[in-house]
Amino acid sequence: MSYLRFDKTLMTNLEESLPKEILRSNRSGAYSCSTIVDCNTRKYHGLLVVPVPELDDENHVLLSSLDATVIQHGAEFNLGLHKYSGDNFAPRGHKYIREFDSLQVPTTLYRVGGVILKREQMFQHFENRIIIRYTLVDGHSETTLRLQPFLAFRSVREYTHENYAANREYEGCENGISCCLYAGYPRLYMQVNKDNEFVYRPDWYHGVEYPKEQERGYASNEDLYVPGYFEFKIQKGESVVFSAGLSEIETAKLAELADFEVKIRTPRDNFYNTLVNSAHQFIVHRTTEDYVLAGYPWFKCRARDMFISLPGLTLTNNEVDKYEAVMKTAQKGLKAYMKGKVPAVNIQEIDMPDVMLWAVWCIQQYGRLVSMDKCLKHYGKLLQDMVEFIRSGKHPNIEVKENGLLYIEPRTGYVVEINALWYNALMFSVDVCKKTGDEKTAEMLSEAAAQVAESFVEVFWNEYGYLCDYAVDGYRDYLVRPNMIFAAALEYSPLDKKQRKSVVDFCTRELLTPKGLRSLSPKSSGYNPMYVGPQVQRDYAYHQGTAWPWLAGFYMEACLKIYGQSKVGYVDRLLVGYEEELFYHCIGTFPELFDGNPPFSGRGAISFAMNVAEIMRVVKLLDQYNEY
């Protein structure tokens, strides 16, 4: 039985099935995304959503959806589902669904009278192409299948509406057609791997509505263009493959390609394998560089997210080559920034004050999990350059104060996690220097680290037994926030064991939820745990009580480091809450954040790299403890 499987009872109940989304992507960052009942509920949804670099740096929805209709004895049964204004759904094809599973690829089983039709969806790994295989499992009468494509040709940030600029012309290609609605877009090739009739019947479907955009306070409806439909006979036991891509394909190869795409996928048959599949979706290749996307469907590559995510996404699964490929790109960006040049790579927010500190942590994980010798060979010089760049005061957003601590902008002042990371970076650099025989530099950095440790406790430790979030001009912020957990979880901590234990205990009592650490304690003023409503309201709640799984990754690591074997069972139980989450929201992955209060609903981006990475890292860390 499939690990991620949903039966008829759930699938036909739209209240239960519509919130569950499915995402597949490829190495270019293109993706296919919808709900498990194939009803698009976001403007970001679509069967074929691809980057069009000739236009901008956004993804674009080309093929929004594909409605299949079963025809027997002249009766038509449309399996599609769209939402229109006024809470109207049509043509309500979900009522024919018998089950859905995602073991290898998203697979839906429909039953229409005596007809049983299986639909398998594959997003090609190395090309921007969606492949859908229809198999007539059973059918006692002559059966015709009709496929009706809904086209958008627009950015994921926009909507399309009926207009006279859309080019309705099409060209024939092998067993299909190609078309391009607007100048600047690539042609879309839609083909079937058997003889078929394309019936040209151009029309606009008006008022398609996306309820997720309504929830977020945005405009929420558009019109979609349907050029016509493909129609063909299908026999019992026969499989027919539909392809939509940016290039024409030999249709005789589609059946083999569909088999290959299924075969190469790691089965989502348990918690960890499901996370591995999710992790692969974030690592993309653009031209000559590799990146980590922060999340789907709207995030791009952000420097902080990349360095925090990279070890969990790659090293935990022994995918060292992927780690090194991304770091090759990252090095270009970091070196250019340190030279005062605009980085040629497409990494956002590389100037943020904590980015280099997280880069050091990221390199540290490589040294720990792969090899210190290889770490020094590949990244030793970069590590030394980053630490010296900060120490010498060259970073424009960081000031090294006389007490050794880092004072930053824009979150003004001494910030707790920044300085915990700084201490960790200095101490790791000491180890590196000793490894290379540079005792003089090691001694100098060791003295600097000792000063940071003393100042850290003096500035951040308070009389209640936890760490203040920041300090500036004599003011200390006593709000209980999760940023202090890094001082307890990092390899090198400026705190003693008793202090680290107290930090963990505070996080446990006031911040821990089944879905992550809250960004603010419920006991603190300004607590706002519900990430709902329009943008302004959501922005206010973002760091005021919502829960973040990636922070729980460091929390669980701290528990294991401080308490050892006695906390193995506890961490194992905490992970159950994250495994349950794979069956909700975007199935098989974790959303960006959760409400900080029950029922801890998932919010924000449907799949978030740091969350997947940190839970993977903890799973592997727990395995190490279970070996003893």
NORVENFEN-V693548 format. One record per backbone hydrogen bond with DSSP energy under -0.5 kcal/mol. NH is the residue of the N-H (numbers start at 0). CO is the residue of the C=O. Records with the same first field share a line. If there is no record, write none. Layout:
NH = CO  CO
//
This chain:
2 = 267
4 = 2
5 = 99
7 = 97
9 = 6
10 = 6
11 = 7
12 = 9
13 = 11
15 = 12
16 = 12
17 = 13
19 = 16
20 = 18  584
21 = 33
23 = 31
25 = 29
26 = 124
28 = 25
30 = 48
31 = 23
32 = 45
33 = 21
35 = 16  19
37 = 34
39 = 37
44 = 41
45 = 32
46 = 62
47 = 62
48 = 30
49 = 47  59
51 = 57
54 = 51
55 = 51
59 = 49
60 = 153
61 = 47  59
62 = 47
63 = 61  149
64 = 149
66 = 147
68 = 145
69 = 76
70 = 143
71 = 74
74 = 71
76 = 69
77 = 75
78 = 67
80 = 37
81 = 89
83 = 87
84 = 206
87 = 83
89 = 81
92 = 79
94 = 91
95 = 92
96 = 93
97 = 108
98 = 108
99 = 5
100 = 106
101 = 3
103 = 104
105 = 120
106 = 100
107 = 118
108 = 98
109 = 107  116
110 = 95
111 = 114
112 = 110
114 = 111
115 = 137
116 = 109  114
117 = 134
118 = 107
119 = 132
120 = 105
121 = 130
123 = 121  128
128 = 126
129 = 243
130 = 121
131 = 241
132 = 119
133 = 131  239
134 = 117
135 = 237
136 = 115  134
137 = 115
142 = 233
143 = 70
144 = 231
145 = 68
146 = 229
147 = 66
148 = 146
149 = 64
150 = 148  224
151 = 61
152 = 60
153 = 60
155 = 58
157 = 154
166 = 180
167 = 165
170 = 177
172 = 175
175 = 172
176 = 189
177 = 170
178 = 187
179 = 168
184 = 181
187 = 178
188 = 186  244
189 = 176  187
190 = 188  242
191 = 174
192 = 240
196 = 230
197 = 195
198 = 196  228
199 = 197
200 = 198  226
202 = 225
204 = 223
205 = 203
207 = 221
208 = 82
209 = 219
210 = 208
211 = 40
212 = 40  209
213 = 209
214 = 210
215 = 211
216 = 213
217 = 212
221 = 207
222 = 159
223 = 204
224 = 150
225 = 202
226 = 224
228 = 198
229 = 146
230 = 196
231 = 144
233 = 142
236 = 135
237 = 234
239 = 133
241 = 131
242 = 190
243 = 129
244 = 188
245 = 127
250 = 248
252 = 249
253 = 250
256 = 252
257 = 253
258 = 254
259 = 255
260 = 256
261 = 257
262 = 258
263 = 259
264 = 261
267 = 102
268 = 266
273 = 269
274 = 270
275 = 271
276 = 272
277 = 273
278 = 274
279 = 275
280 = 276  277
281 = 278
282 = 278  279
283 = 281  290
284 = 26
285 = 283  288
286 = 284
287 = 285
288 = 285
289 = 324
290 = 283
292 = 281  290
293 = 299
295 = 606
301 = 299
302 = 347
305 = 301
306 = 302
307 = 303
308 = 304
309 = 305
310 = 306
312 = 308
313 = 309
314 = 309  310
315 = 310
316 = 313
317 = 314
318 = 313
319 = 317
322 = 318
323 = 319
324 = 320
325 = 321
326 = 322
327 = 323
328 = 324
329 = 325
330 = 326
331 = 327
332 = 328
333 = 329
334 = 330
335 = 331
336 = 332
337 = 333
338 = 334
339 = 336
340 = 335
342 = 340
346 = 344
347 = 300  345
349 = 346
351 = 348
354 = 351
357 = 353
358 = 354
359 = 355
360 = 356
361 = 357
362 = 358
363 = 359
364 = 360
365 = 361
366 = 362
367 = 363
368 = 364
369 = 365
370 = 365
374 = 370
375 = 371
376 = 372
377 = 373
378 = 374
379 = 375
382 = 378
383 = 379
384 = 380
385 = 381
386 = 382
387 = 383
388 = 384
389 = 385
390 = 386
391 = 387
392 = 389
393 = 388
394 = 388
397 = 394
398 = 406
400 = 398  404
403 = 400
406 = 398
407 = 412
408 = 396
411 = 409
412 = 407
413 = 470
414 = 405  412
415 = 468
418 = 414
419 = 415
420 = 416
421 = 417
422 = 418
423 = 419
424 = 420
425 = 421
426 = 422
427 = 423
428 = 424
429 = 425
430 = 426
431 = 427
432 = 428
433 = 429
434 = 430
435 = 431
436 = 432  433
437 = 432
438 = 436
441 = 437
442 = 438
443 = 439
444 = 440
445 = 441
446 = 442
447 = 443
448 = 444
449 = 445
450 = 446
451 = 447
452 = 448
453 = 449
454 = 450
455 = 451
456 = 452
457 = 453
458 = 454
459 = 455
460 = 455  456
461 = 465
464 = 461
467 = 459
468 = 476
470 = 413
471 = 474
474 = 471
476 = 469
477 = 475
480 = 478
483 = 480
484 = 481
485 = 482
486 = 483
487 = 483  484
488 = 484
489 = 485
499 = 495
500 = 496
501 = 497
502 = 498
503 = 499
504 = 500
505 = 501
506 = 502
507 = 503
508 = 504
509 = 505
510 = 506
511 = 506
512 = 515
515 = 512
516 = 547
517 = 510
518 = 545
520 = 479
521 = 509
523 = 520
526 = 523
527 = 543
530 = 528
531 = 529
537 = 533
538 = 534
539 = 535
540 = 536
541 = 537
543 = 540
545 = 540
546 = 593
547 = 516
550 = 547
551 = 547
552 = 548
553 = 549
554 = 550
555 = 551
556 = 552
557 = 553
558 = 554
559 = 555
560 = 556
561 = 557
562 = 558
563 = 559
565 = 562
566 = 563
567 = 564
570 = 566
571 = 567
572 = 568
573 = 569
574 = 570
575 = 571  572
576 = 572  573
577 = 573  574
578 = 574
579 = 575
580 = 576
581 = 577  578
582 = 579
583 = 580
586 = 20  584
587 = 581
588 = 585
591 = 602  604
592 = 602
593 = 546
594 = 600
595 = 528
599 = 596
602 = 592
605 = 295
606 = 295
607 = 589
608 = 293
611 = 607
612 = 608
613 = 609
614 = 610
615 = 611
616 = 612
617 = 613
618 = 614
619 = 615
620 = 616
621 = 617
622 = 618
623 = 619
624 = 620
625 = 621
626 = 622
627 = 624
//
